[in-house]
Amino acid sequence: MTIPATSDDLKAYLRRQLGPNADEVLLDCLAVAILRRHAEAPELAEAEMHKLLGLLYADLMLHRAS
């Protein structure tokens, strides 16, 4: 997966990955952070994005379980 070029496209991708209950502020922050990282080091940005998504998904599952 390549990182989408626009913040809106990236937020749509993140929303699909995290589910419909993902917080809009969280999506905005993630999109900005990922796009900035992509501008700095494109070769690392995709792997870091997937790592962040994995951590956030695990956190969401823990909150739902409690």
mmCIF file of the N, C-alpha and C atoms, coordinates in Angstrom:
data_MODEL
# 
_entry.id   MODEL 
# 
loop_
_atom_site.group_PDB 
_atom_site.id 
_atom_site.type_symbol 
_atom_site.label_atom_id 
_atom_site.label_alt_id 
_atom_site.label_comp_id 
_atom_site.label_asym_id 
_atom_site.label_entity_id 
_atom_site.label_seq_id 
_atom_site.pdbx_PDB_ins_code 
_atom_site.Cartn_x 
_atom_site.Cartn_y 
_atom_site.Cartn_z 
_atom_site.occupancy 
_atom_site.B_iso_or_equiv 
_atom_site.pdbx_formal_charge 
_atom_site.auth_seq_id 
_atom_site.auth_comp_id 
_atom_site.auth_asym_id 
_atom_site.auth_atom_id 
_atom_site.pdbx_PDB_model_num 
ATOM 1   N N  . MET A 1 1  ? 0.838   -1.165 0.000  1.00 0.00 ? 1  MET A N  1 
ATOM 2   C CA . MET A 1 1  ? 0.000   0.000  0.000  1.00 0.00 ? 1  MET A CA 1 
ATOM 3   C C  . MET A 1 1  ? 0.884   1.228  0.000  1.00 0.00 ? 1  MET A C  1 
ATOM 4   N N  . THR A 1 2  ? 0.627   2.136  -0.890 1.00 0.00 ? 2  THR A N  1 
ATOM 5   C CA . THR A 1 2  ? 1.353   3.391  -0.859 1.00 0.00 ? 2  THR A CA 1 
ATOM 6   C C  . THR A 1 2  ? 0.540   4.410  -0.069 1.00 0.00 ? 2  THR A C  1 
ATOM 7   N N  . ILE A 1 3  ? 1.220   5.325  0.525  1.00 0.00 ? 3  ILE A N  1 
ATOM 8   C CA . ILE A 1 3  ? 0.551   6.336  1.345  1.00 0.00 ? 3  ILE A CA 1 
ATOM 9   C C  . ILE A 1 3  ? -0.172  7.314  0.428  1.00 0.00 ? 3  ILE A C  1 
ATOM 10  N N  . PRO A 1 4  ? -1.461  7.533  0.649  1.00 0.00 ? 4  PRO A N  1 
ATOM 11  C CA . PRO A 1 4  ? -2.212  8.479  -0.176 1.00 0.00 ? 4  PRO A CA 1 
ATOM 12  C C  . PRO A 1 4  ? -1.598  9.878  -0.106 1.00 0.00 ? 4  PRO A C  1 
ATOM 13  N N  . ALA A 1 5  ? -1.741  10.625 -1.180 1.00 0.00 ? 5  ALA A N  1 
ATOM 14  C CA . ALA A 1 5  ? -1.100  11.936 -1.288 1.00 0.00 ? 5  ALA A CA 1 
ATOM 15  C C  . ALA A 1 5  ? -1.814  13.026 -0.509 1.00 0.00 ? 5  ALA A C  1 
ATOM 16  N N  . THR A 1 6  ? -3.111  12.865 -0.287 1.00 0.00 ? 6  THR A N  1 
ATOM 17  C CA . THR A 1 6  ? -3.844  13.932 0.404  1.00 0.00 ? 6  THR A CA 1 
ATOM 18  C C  . THR A 1 6  ? -4.281  13.479 1.794  1.00 0.00 ? 6  THR A C  1 
ATOM 19  N N  . SER A 1 7  ? -4.469  14.454 2.648  1.00 0.00 ? 7  SER A N  1 
ATOM 20  C CA . SER A 1 7  ? -4.912  14.168 4.010  1.00 0.00 ? 7  SER A CA 1 
ATOM 21  C C  . SER A 1 7  ? -6.285  13.498 4.022  1.00 0.00 ? 7  SER A C  1 
ATOM 22  N N  . ASP A 1 8  ? -7.194  13.960 3.162  1.00 0.00 ? 8  ASP A N  1 
ATOM 23  C CA . ASP A 1 8  ? -8.540  13.368 3.122  1.00 0.00 ? 8  ASP A CA 1 
ATOM 24  C C  . ASP A 1 8  ? -8.503  11.909 2.692  1.00 0.00 ? 8  ASP A C  1 
ATOM 25  N N  . ASP A 1 9  ? -7.698  11.591 1.681  1.00 0.00 ? 9  ASP A N  1 
ATOM 26  C CA . ASP A 1 9  ? -7.580  10.202 1.239  1.00 0.00 ? 9  ASP A CA 1 
ATOM 27  C C  . ASP A 1 9  ? -6.953  9.335  2.319  1.00 0.00 ? 9  ASP A C  1 
ATOM 28  N N  . LEU A 1 10 ? -5.952  9.884  2.991  1.00 0.00 ? 10 LEU A N  1 
ATOM 29  C CA . LEU A 1 10 ? -5.303  9.138  4.066  1.00 0.00 ? 10 LEU A CA 1 
ATOM 30  C C  . LEU A 1 10 ? -6.266  8.917  5.227  1.00 0.00 ? 10 LEU A C  1 
ATOM 31  N N  . LYS A 1 11 ? -7.034  9.944  5.597  1.00 0.00 ? 11 LYS A N  1 
ATOM 32  C CA . LYS A 1 11 ? -8.019  9.781  6.668  1.00 0.00 ? 11 LYS A CA 1 
ATOM 33  C C  . LYS A 1 11 ? -9.075  8.748  6.294  1.00 0.00 ? 11 LYS A C  1 
ATOM 34  N N  . ALA A 1 12 ? -9.491  8.701  5.047  1.00 0.00 ? 12 ALA A N  1 
ATOM 35  C CA . ALA A 1 12 ? -10.460 7.689  4.614  1.00 0.00 ? 12 ALA A CA 1 
ATOM 36  C C  . ALA A 1 12 ? -9.858  6.291  4.762  1.00 0.00 ? 12 ALA A C  1 
ATOM 37  N N  . TYR A 1 13 ? -8.595  6.132  4.388  1.00 0.00 ? 13 TYR A N  1 
ATOM 38  C CA . TYR A 1 13 ? -7.918  4.842  4.548  1.00 0.00 ? 13 TYR A CA 1 
ATOM 39  C C  . TYR A 1 13 ? -7.823  4.471  6.027  1.00 0.00 ? 13 TYR A C  1 
ATOM 40  N N  . LEU A 1 14 ? -7.404  5.427  6.865  1.00 0.00 ? 14 LEU A N  1 
ATOM 41  C CA . LEU A 1 14 ? -7.283  5.165  8.295  1.00 0.00 ? 14 LEU A CA 1 
ATOM 42  C C  . LEU A 1 14 ? -8.633  4.804  8.906  1.00 0.00 ? 14 LEU A C  1 
ATOM 43  N N  . ARG A 1 15 ? -9.692  5.486  8.476  1.00 0.00 ? 15 ARG A N  1 
ATOM 44  C CA . ARG A 1 15 ? -11.040 5.201  8.979  1.00 0.00 ? 15 ARG A CA 1 
ATOM 45  C C  . ARG A 1 15 ? -11.442 3.770  8.621  1.00 0.00 ? 15 ARG A C  1 
ATOM 46  N N  . ARG A 1 16 ? -11.127 3.343  7.407  1.00 0.00 ? 16 ARG A N  1 
ATOM 47  C CA . ARG A 1 16 ? -11.447 1.958  7.015  1.00 0.00 ? 16 ARG A CA 1 
ATOM 48  C C  . ARG A 1 16 ? -10.669 0.965  7.868  1.00 0.00 ? 16 ARG A C  1 
ATOM 49  N N  . GLN A 1 17 ? -9.422  1.293  8.218  1.00 0.00 ? 17 GLN A N  1 
ATOM 50  C CA . GLN A 1 17 ? -8.600  0.383  9.004  1.00 0.00 ? 17 GLN A CA 1 
ATOM 51  C C  . GLN A 1 17 ? -9.024  0.338  10.469 1.00 0.00 ? 17 GLN A C  1 
ATOM 52  N N  . LEU A 1 18 ? -9.398  1.494  11.021 1.00 0.00 ? 18 LEU A N  1 
ATOM 53  C CA . LEU A 1 18 ? -9.715  1.565  12.449 1.00 0.00 ? 18 LEU A CA 1 
ATOM 54  C C  . LEU A 1 18 ? -11.189 1.405  12.761 1.00 0.00 ? 18 LEU A C  1 
ATOM 55  N N  . GLY A 1 19 ? -12.037 1.486  11.754 1.00 0.00 ? 19 GLY A N  1 
ATOM 56  C CA . GLY A 1 19 ? -13.459 1.294  11.972 1.00 0.00 ? 19 GLY A CA 1 
ATOM 57  C C  . GLY A 1 19 ? -14.208 2.611  12.037 1.00 0.00 ? 19 GLY A C  1 
ATOM 58  N N  . PRO A 1 20 ? -15.526 2.513  11.939 1.00 0.00 ? 20 PRO A N  1 
ATOM 59  C CA . PRO A 1 20 ? -16.362 3.717  11.860 1.00 0.00 ? 20 PRO A CA 1 
ATOM 60  C C  . PRO A 1 20 ? -16.397 4.533  13.144 1.00 0.00 ? 20 PRO A C  1 
ATOM 61  N N  . ASN A 1 21 ? -15.985 3.970  14.261 1.00 0.00 ? 21 ASN A N  1 
ATOM 62  C CA . ASN A 1 21 ? -16.025 4.703  15.525 1.00 0.00 ? 21 ASN A CA 1 
ATOM 63  C C  . ASN A 1 21 ? -14.725 5.442  15.833 1.00 0.00 ? 21 ASN A C  1 
ATOM 64  N N  . ALA A 1 22 ? -13.800 5.463  14.875 1.00 0.00 ? 22 ALA A N  1 
ATOM 65  C CA . ALA A 1 22 ? -12.537 6.158  15.096 1.00 0.00 ? 22 ALA A CA 1 
ATOM 66  C C  . ALA A 1 22 ? -12.799 7.652  15.277 1.00 0.00 ? 22 ALA A C  1 
ATOM 67  N N  . ASP A 1 23 ? -12.139 8.220  16.237 1.00 0.00 ? 23 ASP A N  1 
ATOM 68  C CA . ASP A 1 23 ? -12.287 9.633  16.563 1.00 0.00 ? 23 ASP A CA 1 
ATOM 69  C C  . ASP A 1 23 ? -11.715 10.503 15.443 1.00 0.00 ? 23 ASP A C  1 
ATOM 70  N N  . GLU A 1 24 ? -12.454 11.535 15.038 1.00 0.00 ? 24 GLU A N  1 
ATOM 71  C CA . GLU A 1 24 ? -12.018 12.411 13.946 1.00 0.00 ? 24 GLU A CA 1 
ATOM 72  C C  . GLU A 1 24 ? -10.736 13.163 14.280 1.00 0.00 ? 24 GLU A C  1 
ATOM 73  N N  . VAL A 1 25 ? -10.583 13.589 15.526 1.00 0.00 ? 25 VAL A N  1 
ATOM 74  C CA . VAL A 1 25 ? -9.368  14.296 15.925 1.00 0.00 ? 25 VAL A CA 1 
ATOM 75  C C  . VAL A 1 25 ? -8.173  13.353 15.830 1.00 0.00 ? 25 VAL A C  1 
ATOM 76  N N  . LEU A 1 26 ? -8.358  12.109 16.255 1.00 0.00 ? 26 LEU A N  1 
ATOM 77  C CA . LEU A 1 26 ? -7.302  11.117 16.137 1.00 0.00 ? 26 LEU A CA 1 
ATOM 78  C C  . LEU A 1 26 ? -6.933  10.907 14.676 1.00 0.00 ? 26 LEU A C  1 
ATOM 79  N N  . LEU A 1 27 ? -7.921  10.788 13.809 1.00 0.00 ? 27 LEU A N  1 
ATOM 80  C CA . LEU A 1 27 ? -7.644  10.604 12.387 1.00 0.00 ? 27 LEU A CA 1 
ATOM 81  C C  . LEU A 1 27 ? -6.886  11.797 11.802 1.00 0.00 ? 27 LEU A C  1 
ATOM 82  N N  . ASP A 1 28 ? -7.283  13.009 12.191 1.00 0.00 ? 28 ASP A N  1 
ATOM 83  C CA . ASP A 1 28 ? -6.578  14.209 11.721 1.00 0.00 ? 28 ASP A CA 1 
ATOM 84  C C  . ASP A 1 28 ? -5.118  14.195 12.162 1.00 0.00 ? 28 ASP A C  1 
ATOM 85  N N  . CYS A 1 29 ? -4.903  13.890 13.434 1.00 0.00 ? 29 CYS A N  1 
ATOM 86  C CA . CYS A 1 29 ? -3.532  13.868 13.965 1.00 0.00 ? 29 CYS A CA 1 
ATOM 87  C C  . CYS A 1 29 ? -2.681  12.805 13.282 1.00 0.00 ? 29 CYS A C  1 
ATOM 88  N N  . LEU A 1 30 ? -3.253  11.629 13.115 1.00 0.00 ? 30 LEU A N  1 
ATOM 89  C CA . LEU A 1 30 ? -2.523  10.556 12.442 1.00 0.00 ? 30 LEU A CA 1 
ATOM 90  C C  . LEU A 1 30 ? -2.173  10.934 11.008 1.00 0.00 ? 30 LEU A C  1 
ATOM 91  N N  . ALA A 1 31 ? -3.130  11.501 10.297 1.00 0.00 ? 31 ALA A N  1 
ATOM 92  C CA . ALA A 1 31 ? -2.890  11.872 8.902  1.00 0.00 ? 31 ALA A CA 1 
ATOM 93  C C  . ALA A 1 31 ? -1.770  12.898 8.803  1.00 0.00 ? 31 ALA A C  1 
ATOM 94  N N  . VAL A 1 32 ? -1.800  13.903 9.657  1.00 0.00 ? 32 VAL A N  1 
ATOM 95  C CA . VAL A 1 32 ? -0.748  14.927 9.632  1.00 0.00 ? 32 VAL A CA 1 
ATOM 96  C C  . VAL A 1 32 ? 0.610   14.310 9.959  1.00 0.00 ? 32 VAL A C  1 
ATOM 97  N N  . ALA A 1 33 ? 0.664   13.490 11.002 1.00 0.00 ? 33 ALA A N  1 
ATOM 98  C CA . ALA A 1 33 ? 1.930   12.873 11.397 1.00 0.00 ? 33 ALA A CA 1 
ATOM 99  C C  . ALA A 1 33 ? 2.482   11.970 10.299 1.00 0.00 ? 33 ALA A C  1 
ATOM 100 N N  . ILE A 1 34 ? 1.626   11.185 9.690  1.00 0.00 ? 34 ILE A N  1 
ATOM 101 C CA . ILE A 1 34 ? 2.074   10.261 8.643  1.00 0.00 ? 34 ILE A CA 1 
ATOM 102 C C  . ILE A 1 34 ? 2.538   11.029 7.411  1.00 0.00 ? 34 ILE A C  1 
ATOM 103 N N  . LEU A 1 35 ? 1.801   12.051 7.002  1.00 0.00 ? 35 LEU A N  1 
ATOM 104 C CA . LEU A 1 35 ? 2.204   12.831 5.834  1.00 0.00 ? 35 LEU A CA 1 
ATOM 105 C C  . LEU A 1 35 ? 3.509   13.589 6.082  1.00 0.00 ? 35 LEU A C  1 
ATOM 106 N N  . ARG A 1 36 ? 3.692   14.099 7.289  1.00 0.00 ? 36 ARG A N  1 
ATOM 107 C CA . ARG A 1 36 ? 4.966   14.762 7.619  1.00 0.00 ? 36 ARG A CA 1 
ATOM 108 C C  . ARG A 1 36 ? 6.114   13.778 7.565  1.00 0.00 ? 36 ARG A C  1 
ATOM 109 N N  . ARG A 1 37 ? 5.902   12.603 8.150  1.00 0.00 ? 37 ARG A N  1 
ATOM 110 C CA . ARG A 1 37 ? 6.955   11.578 8.142  1.00 0.00 ? 37 ARG A CA 1 
ATOM 111 C C  . ARG A 1 37 ? 7.261   11.140 6.719  1.00 0.00 ? 37 ARG A C  1 
ATOM 112 N N  . HIS A 1 38 ? 6.235   11.054 5.908  1.00 0.00 ? 38 HIS A N  1 
ATOM 113 C CA . HIS A 1 38 ? 6.434   10.663 4.516  1.00 0.00 ? 38 HIS A CA 1 
ATOM 114 C C  . HIS A 1 38 ? 7.269   11.706 3.777  1.00 0.00 ? 38 HIS A C  1 
ATOM 115 N N  . ALA A 1 39 ? 7.054   12.976 4.090  1.00 0.00 ? 39 ALA A N  1 
ATOM 116 C CA . ALA A 1 39 ? 7.840   14.041 3.459  1.00 0.00 ? 39 ALA A CA 1 
ATOM 117 C C  . ALA A 1 39 ? 9.310   13.974 3.903  1.00 0.00 ? 39 ALA A C  1 
ATOM 118 N N  . GLU A 1 40 ? 9.544   13.571 5.150  1.00 0.00 ? 40 GLU A N  1 
ATOM 119 C CA . GLU A 1 40 ? 10.901  13.493 5.688  1.00 0.00 ? 40 GLU A CA 1 
ATOM 120 C C  . GLU A 1 40 ? 11.638  12.241 5.228  1.00 0.00 ? 40 GLU A C  1 
ATOM 121 N N  . ALA A 1 41 ? 10.962  11.117 5.277  1.00 0.00 ? 41 ALA A N  1 
ATOM 122 C CA . ALA A 1 41 ? 11.610  9.827  4.984  1.00 0.00 ? 41 ALA A CA 1 
ATOM 123 C C  . ALA A 1 41 ? 10.594  8.870  4.374  1.00 0.00 ? 41 ALA A C  1 
ATOM 124 N N  . PRO A 1 42 ? 10.322  9.015  3.089  1.00 0.00 ? 42 PRO A N  1 
ATOM 125 C CA . PRO A 1 42 ? 9.285   8.186  2.462  1.00 0.00 ? 42 PRO A CA 1 
ATOM 126 C C  . PRO A 1 42 ? 9.520   6.683  2.611  1.00 0.00 ? 42 PRO A C  1 
ATOM 127 N N  . GLU A 1 43 ? 10.780  6.278  2.666  1.00 0.00 ? 43 GLU A N  1 
ATOM 128 C CA . GLU A 1 43 ? 11.067  4.847  2.750  1.00 0.00 ? 43 GLU A CA 1 
ATOM 129 C C  . GLU A 1 43 ? 10.679  4.253  4.103  1.00 0.00 ? 43 GLU A C  1 
ATOM 130 N N  . LEU A 1 44 ? 10.534  5.081  5.125  1.00 0.00 ? 44 LEU A N  1 
ATOM 131 C CA . LEU A 1 44 ? 10.164  4.602  6.460  1.00 0.00 ? 44 LEU A CA 1 
ATOM 132 C C  . LEU A 1 44 ? 8.696   4.822  6.792  1.00 0.00 ? 44 LEU A C  1 
ATOM 133 N N  . ALA A 1 45 ? 8.065   5.745  6.123  1.00 0.00 ? 45 ALA A N  1 
ATOM 134 C CA . ALA A 1 45 ? 6.722   6.183  6.499  1.00 0.00 ? 45 ALA A CA 1 
ATOM 135 C C  . ALA A 1 45 ? 5.688   5.062  6.445  1.00 0.00 ? 45 ALA A C  1 
ATOM 136 N N  . GLU A 1 46 ? 5.725   4.244  5.417  1.00 0.00 ? 46 GLU A N  1 
ATOM 137 C CA . GLU A 1 46 ? 4.706   3.195  5.297  1.00 0.00 ? 46 GLU A CA 1 
ATOM 138 C C  . GLU A 1 46 ? 4.815   2.177  6.421  1.00 0.00 ? 46 GLU A C  1 
ATOM 139 N N  . ALA A 1 47 ? 6.021   1.724  6.721  1.00 0.00 ? 47 ALA A N  1 
ATOM 140 C CA . ALA A 1 47 ? 6.204   0.760  7.806  1.00 0.00 ? 47 ALA A CA 1 
ATOM 141 C C  . ALA A 1 47 ? 5.788   1.360  9.146  1.00 0.00 ? 47 ALA A C  1 
ATOM 142 N N  . GLU A 1 48 ? 6.129   2.627  9.366  1.00 0.00 ? 48 GLU A N  1 
ATOM 143 C CA . GLU A 1 48 ? 5.745   3.282  10.607 1.00 0.00 ? 48 GLU A CA 1 
ATOM 144 C C  . GLU A 1 48 ? 4.234   3.457  10.696 1.00 0.00 ? 48 GLU A C  1 
ATOM 145 N N  . MET A 1 49 ? 3.587   3.741  9.570  1.00 0.00 ? 49 MET A N  1 
ATOM 146 C CA . MET A 1 49 ? 2.140   3.878  9.560  1.00 0.00 ? 49 MET A CA 1 
ATOM 147 C C  . MET A 1 49 ? 1.482   2.558  9.970  1.00 0.00 ? 49 MET A C  1 
ATOM 148 N N  . HIS A 1 50 ? 1.965   1.452  9.434  1.00 0.00 ? 50 HIS A N  1 
ATOM 149 C CA . HIS A 1 50 ? 1.376   0.157  9.772  1.00 0.00 ? 50 HIS A CA 1 
ATOM 150 C C  . HIS A 1 50 ? 1.634   -0.204 11.238 1.00 0.00 ? 50 HIS A C  1 
ATOM 151 N N  . LYS A 1 51 ? 2.782   0.180  11.756 1.00 0.00 ? 51 LYS A N  1 
ATOM 152 C CA . LYS A 1 51 ? 3.078   -0.059 13.166 1.00 0.00 ? 51 LYS A CA 1 
ATOM 153 C C  . LYS A 1 51 ? 2.110   0.747  14.045 1.00 0.00 ? 51 LYS A C  1 
ATOM 154 N N  . LEU A 1 52 ? 1.902   2.016  13.708 1.00 0.00 ? 52 LEU A N  1 
ATOM 155 C CA . LEU A 1 52 ? 0.952   2.852  14.449 1.00 0.00 ? 52 LEU A CA 1 
ATOM 156 C C  . LEU A 1 52 ? -0.449  2.275  14.401 1.00 0.00 ? 52 LEU A C  1 
ATOM 157 N N  . LEU A 1 53 ? -0.876  1.845  13.229 1.00 0.00 ? 53 LEU A N  1 
ATOM 158 C CA . LEU A 1 53 ? -2.215  1.273  13.086 1.00 0.00 ? 53 LEU A CA 1 
ATOM 159 C C  . LEU A 1 53 ? -2.370  0.023  13.949 1.00 0.00 ? 53 LEU A C  1 
ATOM 160 N N  . GLY A 1 54 ? -1.344  -0.803 13.980 1.00 0.00 ? 54 GLY A N  1 
ATOM 161 C CA . GLY A 1 54 ? -1.388  -2.002 14.809 1.00 0.00 ? 54 GLY A CA 1 
ATOM 162 C C  . GLY A 1 54 ? -1.523  -1.675 16.285 1.00 0.00 ? 54 GLY A C  1 
ATOM 163 N N  . LEU A 1 55 ? -0.759  -0.684 16.741 1.00 0.00 ? 55 LEU A N  1 
ATOM 164 C CA . LEU A 1 55 ? -0.836  -0.272 18.140 1.00 0.00 ? 55 LEU A CA 1 
ATOM 165 C C  . LEU A 1 55 ? -2.194  0.327  18.475 1.00 0.00 ? 55 LEU A C  1 
ATOM 166 N N  . LEU A 1 56 ? -2.705  1.171  17.595 1.00 0.00 ? 56 LEU A N  1 
ATOM 167 C CA . LEU A 1 56 ? -4.017  1.783  17.836 1.00 0.00 ? 56 LEU A CA 1 
ATOM 168 C C  . LEU A 1 56 ? -5.129  0.743  17.833 1.00 0.00 ? 56 LEU A C  1 
ATOM 169 N N  . TYR A 1 57 ? -5.057  -0.204 16.912 1.00 0.00 ? 57 TYR A N  1 
ATOM 170 C CA . TYR A 1 57 ? -6.076  -1.249 16.849 1.00 0.00 ? 57 TYR A CA 1 
ATOM 171 C C  . TYR A 1 57 ? -6.057  -2.076 18.138 1.00 0.00 ? 57 TYR A C  1 
ATOM 172 N N  . ALA A 1 58 ? -4.867  -2.429 18.608 1.00 0.00 ? 58 ALA A N  1 
ATOM 173 C CA . ALA A 1 58 ? -4.756  -3.189 19.856 1.00 0.00 ? 58 ALA A CA 1 
ATOM 174 C C  . ALA A 1 58 ? -5.326  -2.392 21.018 1.00 0.00 ? 58 ALA A C  1 
ATOM 175 N N  . ASP A 1 59 ? -5.036  -1.090 21.062 1.00 0.00 ? 59 ASP A N  1 
ATOM 176 C CA . ASP A 1 59 ? -5.561  -0.238 22.119 1.00 0.00 ? 59 ASP A CA 1 
ATOM 177 C C  . ASP A 1 59 ? -7.090  -0.162 22.065 1.00 0.00 ? 59 ASP A C  1 
ATOM 178 N N  . LEU A 1 60 ? -7.637  -0.036 20.873 1.00 0.00 ? 60 LEU A N  1 
ATOM 179 C CA . LEU A 1 60 ? -9.094  -0.004 20.727 1.00 0.00 ? 60 LEU A CA 1 
ATOM 180 C C  . LEU A 1 60 ? -9.729  -1.297 21.216 1.00 0.00 ? 60 LEU A C  1 
ATOM 181 N N  . MET A 1 61 ? -9.109  -2.430 20.896 1.00 0.00 ? 61 MET A N  1 
ATOM 182 C CA . MET A 1 61 ? -9.642  -3.717 21.329 1.00 0.00 ? 61 MET A CA 1 
ATOM 183 C C  . MET A 1 61 ? -9.590  -3.847 22.849 1.00 0.00 ? 61 MET A C  1 
ATOM 184 N N  . LEU A 1 62 ? -8.531  -3.334 23.480 1.00 0.00 ? 62 LEU A N  1 
ATOM 185 C CA . LEU A 1 62 ? -8.438  -3.391 24.939 1.00 0.00 ? 62 LEU A CA 1 
ATOM 186 C C  . LEU A 1 62 ? -9.529  -2.546 25.590 1.00 0.00 ? 62 LEU A C  1 
ATOM 187 N N  . HIS A 1 63 ? -9.792  -1.377 25.031 1.00 0.00 ? 63 HIS A N  1 
ATOM 188 C CA . HIS A 1 63 ? -10.835 -0.512 25.588 1.00 0.00 ? 63 HIS A CA 1 
ATOM 189 C C  . HIS A 1 63 ? -12.219 -1.127 25.398 1.00 0.00 ? 63 HIS A C  1 
ATOM 190 N N  . ARG A 1 64 ? -12.438 -1.784 24.301 1.00 0.00 ? 64 ARG A N  1 
ATOM 191 C CA . ARG A 1 64 ? -13.741 -2.425 24.070 1.00 0.00 ? 64 ARG A CA 1 
ATOM 192 C C  . ARG A 1 64 ? -13.938 -3.610 25.003 1.00 0.00 ? 64 ARG A C  1 
ATOM 193 N N  . ALA A 1 65 ? -12.850 -4.301 25.324 1.00 0.00 ? 65 ALA A N  1 
ATOM 194 C CA . ALA A 1 65 ? -12.941 -5.479 26.186 1.00 0.00 ? 65 ALA A CA 1 
ATOM 195 C C  . ALA A 1 65 ? -13.173 -5.101 27.647 1.00 0.00 ? 65 ALA A C  1 
ATOM 196 N N  . SER A 1 66 ? -12.797 -3.897 28.021 1.00 0.00 ? 66 SER A N  1 
ATOM 197 C CA . SER A 1 66 ? -12.939 -3.525 29.448 1.00 0.00 ? 66 SER A CA 1 
ATOM 198 C C  . SER A 1 66 ? -14.262 -2.874 29.755 1.00 0.00 ? 66 SER A C  1 
# 
